[in-house]
């Protein structure tokens, strides 16, 4: 349900050569489990952490916004079938 954010995060991690644990620590999470869940498409990154994610990974806010909105639209469509 969070395919676009998942793809975006996977790409960013690969391009910046960051581990999930490194990103998790940099974003203020105690361990990498939450980042693992985002990468697997189980959940999305909290809005309050997206700006910091953008800074850490050189991902534009517009790219993040687009991915977030596409995921929201997909969840809305699924819920209203």
C-alpha positions, 0 to 999 in steps of 0.5 A: 500500500506504500509502494511509491514511498518504498521504491523512493526509499530503496533508491535513495538508500542505494544511491547514497550507499546508506544502510537502513540502520544508518538512515534510522539513526539519522532520522531519530529511530532507535533501530532499523525495524521501522525503516525496514517496514517502509522499504517493504511497503508496510508503512510510510515515513512520518510526514514530520521526518520527510524533510530530514529524509530529503536532506539526508538522501538528496531527494527532492521534496517534490519527489517525496510529495509525489510518492506520498500522494500517489500512495494516498490515492492508491489507498483511497481508491482501494478503500472506496471500491 
